[in-house]
Amino acid sequence: MPTVQRLPFEAYVVGAAFLGDAAAFALGDGSIRLLRGAAVEEVAAHDGAVLAATQTLDGKRLITGGDDGALILTAADGSTERIAERPRKWIDQVAAGPGEAVAFSVGREAVVRLADGTEKAFSHERTVTGLAFAPKGMRIAASRNGGVSLWFVSSDAPPAELEWTGPHIAVTFSPDNRFVVTAMQENALHGWKIQGGGHLRMTGYPAKPRSFSWSPKGRYLATSGADAAILWPFYPKDGPQGTQPLQLGAREALVSKVCCHPKDEVVAIGYRDGAVAIGPFDEGEGQLLRPPGEGPVSALSWDAPGRRLAYGTEEGAAGVIDFDG
């Protein structure tokens, strides 16, 4: 049976990650909490709230942006590095790229910081609402009102513009680089085929699908926004067009967060009532790991082997579920 190590933080959990053996939690009060064994270290990272958090691709550091205009890297030993600053601005979108590159947004500008500290900025007519690096090469996608802009970081060429009316609030590339998908302000996802054009519409959600996660081989895109995790199949030539999604872990509560297992076809599911479950792709029912309570689930993350799952909620409840426990 899995064991659960519970951590009461009393602040909104913006993001979670595993930095080696240490579990890291980025909190709305500006701090990073590091769990090593039974000990928790508090790292004073930001002079304000953490607005966005993600892990570097090598899994060694946590990237956070805040309303203090700082972009900070935090390592497992608690050391921090301030790698960019925008005084009196908010950094509310971050993304990890290859070669230690980091993308972040400041209003209508998307910025890519390279490993040598140089920056390249890309301006948009509307506020940047989401960022993602392509799975290969140095290309970024920036979502905005009206669609997505695709930029090559090393080029001064204008972006490829993927247009669709309406606000787009998050963006992701498929792992095989065939599709770009956004979450919309309405209760829907929208997608584009990168080569050859063509649109994908994924609708029918009772709420906004604000969280998505790709399965290990990119066969499915798991999403929140319904009373079950909705997994759209992307292995067909035309993606999910004309197909029915999988529905896993149905309960009488909306799903607020999803995170696919790093190796197996299993998805971790967080609900708005605070419950946490896992759902194998070949089963409709989920296995409940955490009972409801203490606010909507706002963060989920697996460790690299897929043996531990970190979670956090909007009311500051957090923990680590150990499947070898």
URRAHU-V411125 format. One record per residue. SS is DSSP state (H for helix, E for strand, - for the rest). BURIAL is I if it has 16 or more other C-alpha atoms within 10 Angstrom, else O. D_CENTER is the distance of its C-alpha to the mean C-alpha in whole Angstrom. Layout:
BEGIN
ss->SS burial->BURIAL d_center->D_CENTER
ss->SS burial->BURIAL d_center->D_CENTER
END
This chain:
BEGIN
ss->- burial->O d_center->28
ss->- burial->O d_center->24
ss->E burial->O d_center->25
ss->E burial->I d_center->23
ss->E burial->O d_center->23
ss->E burial->O d_center->22
ss->E burial->I d_center->21
ss->E burial->O d_center->22
ss->- burial->I d_center->21
ss->- burial->O d_center->22
ss->- burial->I d_center->19
ss->- burial->I d_center->16
ss->E burial->I d_center->13
ss->E burial->I d_center->10
ss->E burial->I d_center->8
ss->E burial->I d_center->10
ss->E burial->I d_center->11
ss->E burial->I d_center->14
ss->E burial->I d_center->16
ss->- burial->I d_center->19
ss->- burial->O d_center->20
ss->E burial->I d_center->19
ss->E burial->I d_center->16
ss->E burial->I d_center->15
ss->E burial->I d_center->14
ss->E burial->I d_center->13
ss->E burial->I d_center->15
ss->- burial->I d_center->16
ss->- burial->I d_center->20
ss->- burial->I d_center->19
ss->E burial->I d_center->19
ss->E burial->I d_center->17
ss->E burial->I d_center->19
ss->E burial->I d_center->19
ss->E burial->I d_center->21
ss->E burial->O d_center->23
ss->- burial->O d_center->25
ss->- burial->O d_center->27
ss->E burial->O d_center->26
ss->E burial->O d_center->24
ss->E burial->O d_center->24
ss->E burial->O d_center->23
ss->E burial->I d_center->22
ss->E burial->O d_center->23
ss->- burial->I d_center->20
ss->- burial->I d_center->20
ss->- burial->O d_center->23
ss->- burial->I d_center->21
ss->- burial->I d_center->18
ss->E burial->I d_center->14
ss->E burial->I d_center->12
ss->E burial->I d_center->9
ss->E burial->I d_center->8
ss->E burial->I d_center->7
ss->E burial->I d_center->9
ss->- burial->I d_center->12
ss->- burial->I d_center->13
ss->- burial->O d_center->16
ss->- burial->I d_center->14
ss->- burial->I d_center->17
ss->E burial->I d_center->15
ss->E burial->I d_center->13
ss->E burial->I d_center->12
ss->E burial->I d_center->12
ss->E burial->I d_center->14
ss->E burial->I d_center->16
ss->- burial->I d_center->19
ss->- burial->I d_center->21
ss->- burial->I d_center->20
ss->E burial->I d_center->19
ss->E burial->I d_center->17
ss->E burial->I d_center->17
ss->E burial->I d_center->17
ss->E burial->I d_center->17
ss->E burial->I d_center->19
ss->- burial->I d_center->20
ss->- burial->O d_center->23
ss->- burial->I d_center->22
ss->- burial->O d_center->23
ss->E burial->I d_center->21
ss->E burial->O d_center->22
ss->E burial->O d_center->21
ss->E burial->O d_center->21
ss->E burial->I d_center->21
ss->E burial->I d_center->22
ss->- burial->O d_center->23
ss->- burial->O d_center->25
ss->- burial->O d_center->25
ss->- burial->O d_center->22
ss->- burial->I d_center->18
ss->- burial->I d_center->15
ss->- burial->I d_center->13
ss->- burial->I d_center->10
ss->E burial->I d_center->9
ss->E burial->I d_center->9
ss->E burial->I d_center->11
ss->- burial->I d_center->13
ss->H burial->I d_center->17
ss->H burial->O d_center->19
ss->H burial->O d_center->18
ss->- burial->I d_center->17
ss->E burial->I d_center->14
ss->E burial->I d_center->14
ss->E burial->I d_center->14
ss->E burial->I d_center->15
ss->E burial->I d_center->18
ss->- burial->I d_center->19
ss->- burial->I d_center->20
ss->E burial->I d_center->20
ss->E burial->I d_center->17
ss->E burial->I d_center->18
ss->E burial->I d_center->18
ss->E burial->I d_center->19
ss->- burial->I d_center->21
ss->- burial->O d_center->22
ss->- burial->O d_center->25
ss->- burial->O d_center->24
ss->- burial->O d_center->25
ss->E burial->O d_center->23
ss->E burial->O d_center->23
ss->E burial->O d_center->22
ss->E burial->I d_center->22
ss->E burial->O d_center->23
ss->- burial->O d_center->22
ss->- burial->O d_center->24
ss->- burial->O d_center->22
ss->- burial->I d_center->19
ss->- burial->I d_center->16
ss->- burial->I d_center->13
ss->E burial->I d_center->10
ss->E burial->I d_center->10
ss->E burial->I d_center->10
ss->E burial->I d_center->12
ss->- burial->I d_center->14
ss->- burial->I d_center->15
ss->- burial->O d_center->18
ss->- burial->O d_center->20
ss->- burial->I d_center->19
ss->E burial->I d_center->18
ss->E burial->I d_center->15
ss->E burial->I d_center->14
ss->E burial->I d_center->14
ss->E burial->I d_center->14
ss->E burial->I d_center->17
ss->E burial->I d_center->20
ss->E burial->I d_center->21
ss->E burial->I d_center->19
ss->E burial->I d_center->17
ss->E burial->I d_center->19
ss->E burial->I d_center->19
ss->E burial->I d_center->20
ss->E burial->I d_center->22
ss->- burial->I d_center->22
ss->- burial->O d_center->25
ss->- burial->O d_center->27
ss->- burial->O d_center->28
ss->- burial->O d_center->28
ss->- burial->O d_center->27
ss->- burial->I d_center->24
ss->E burial->O d_center->23
ss->E burial->O d_center->23
ss->E burial->I d_center->21
ss->E burial->O d_center->23
ss->E burial->O d_center->22
ss->E burial->O d_center->24
ss->E burial->O d_center->21
ss->E burial->I d_center->18
ss->E burial->I d_center->15
ss->E burial->I d_center->12
ss->E burial->I d_center->9
ss->E burial->I d_center->10
ss->E burial->I d_center->9
ss->E burial->I d_center->12
ss->- burial->I d_center->14
ss->- burial->I d_center->14
ss->- burial->O d_center->18
ss->- burial->O d_center->18
ss->- burial->I d_center->19
ss->E burial->I d_center->17
ss->E burial->I d_center->15
ss->E burial->I d_center->13
ss->E burial->I d_center->12
ss->E burial->I d_center->12
ss->E burial->I d_center->15
ss->- burial->I d_center->17
ss->- burial->I d_center->19
ss->- burial->I d_center->18
ss->- burial->I d_center->17
ss->E burial->I d_center->15
ss->E burial->I d_center->17
ss->E burial->I d_center->17
ss->E burial->I d_center->20
ss->E burial->I d_center->21
ss->- burial->I d_center->21
ss->- burial->O d_center->25
ss->- burial->O d_center->28
ss->- burial->O d_center->26
ss->- burial->O d_center->25
ss->E burial->I d_center->23
ss->E burial->I d_center->21
ss->E burial->O d_center->21
ss->E burial->I d_center->19
ss->- burial->O d_center->20
ss->- burial->O d_center->22
ss->- burial->I d_center->19
ss->- burial->O d_center->21
ss->- burial->I d_center->18
ss->- burial->I d_center->15
ss->- burial->I d_center->12
ss->- burial->I d_center->9
ss->- burial->I d_center->7
ss->E burial->I d_center->7
ss->E burial->I d_center->7
ss->E burial->I d_center->10
ss->- burial->I d_center->13
ss->- burial->I d_center->15
ss->- burial->O d_center->17
ss->- burial->O d_center->15
ss->- burial->I d_center->18
ss->E burial->I d_center->16
ss->E burial->I d_center->12
ss->E burial->I d_center->12
ss->E burial->I d_center->11
ss->- burial->I d_center->12
ss->- burial->I d_center->15
ss->- burial->I d_center->18
ss->- burial->I d_center->20
ss->- burial->I d_center->18
ss->E burial->I d_center->15
ss->E burial->I d_center->16
ss->E burial->I d_center->16
ss->E burial->I d_center->17
ss->E burial->I d_center->19
ss->- burial->I d_center->19
ss->- burial->O d_center->21
ss->- burial->O d_center->24
ss->- burial->O d_center->26
ss->- burial->I d_center->25
ss->- burial->I d_center->21
ss->- burial->I d_center->21
ss->- burial->O d_center->24
ss->- burial->O d_center->27
ss->- burial->O d_center->25
ss->- burial->O d_center->24
ss->- burial->I d_center->21
ss->E burial->I d_center->20
ss->E burial->I d_center->20
ss->E burial->I d_center->19
ss->- burial->I d_center->20
ss->- burial->I d_center->22
ss->- burial->O d_center->23
ss->- burial->O d_center->24
ss->- burial->I d_center->21
ss->- burial->I d_center->18
ss->E burial->I d_center->15
ss->E burial->I d_center->12
ss->E burial->I d_center->9
ss->E burial->I d_center->9
ss->E burial->I d_center->8
ss->E burial->I d_center->11
ss->- burial->I d_center->14
ss->- burial->I d_center->14
ss->- burial->O d_center->17
ss->- burial->O d_center->19
ss->- burial->I d_center->18
ss->E burial->I d_center->17
ss->E burial->I d_center->14
ss->E burial->I d_center->13
ss->E burial->I d_center->13
ss->E burial->I d_center->13
ss->E burial->I d_center->16
ss->- burial->I d_center->17
ss->- burial->I d_center->20
ss->- burial->I d_center->18
ss->- burial->I d_center->19
ss->E burial->I d_center->17
ss->E burial->I d_center->18
ss->E burial->I d_center->17
ss->E burial->I d_center->19
ss->E burial->I d_center->20
ss->- burial->I d_center->20
ss->- burial->O d_center->24
ss->- burial->O d_center->24
ss->- burial->O d_center->24
ss->- burial->I d_center->24
ss->- burial->I d_center->21
ss->E burial->O d_center->22
ss->E burial->I d_center->22
ss->E burial->I d_center->21
ss->E burial->O d_center->21
ss->- burial->O d_center->23
ss->- burial->I d_center->22
ss->- burial->O d_center->23
ss->- burial->I d_center->21
ss->- burial->I d_center->19
ss->- burial->I d_center->16
ss->E burial->I d_center->13
ss->E burial->I d_center->10
ss->E burial->I d_center->9
ss->E burial->I d_center->9
ss->E burial->I d_center->9
ss->E burial->I d_center->12
ss->- burial->I d_center->15
ss->- burial->I d_center->16
ss->- burial->O d_center->19
ss->- burial->I d_center->17
ss->- burial->O d_center->19
ss->E burial->I d_center->18
ss->E burial->I d_center->15
ss->E burial->I d_center->14
ss->E burial->I d_center->13
ss->E burial->I d_center->13
ss->E burial->I d_center->15
ss->- burial->I d_center->16
ss->- burial->I d_center->19
ss->- burial->I d_center->18
ss->E burial->I d_center->19
ss->E burial->I d_center->17
ss->E burial->I d_center->18
ss->E burial->I d_center->18
ss->E burial->I d_center->19
ss->E burial->I d_center->21
ss->- burial->O d_center->22
ss->- burial->O d_center->25
ss->- burial->O d_center->27
END
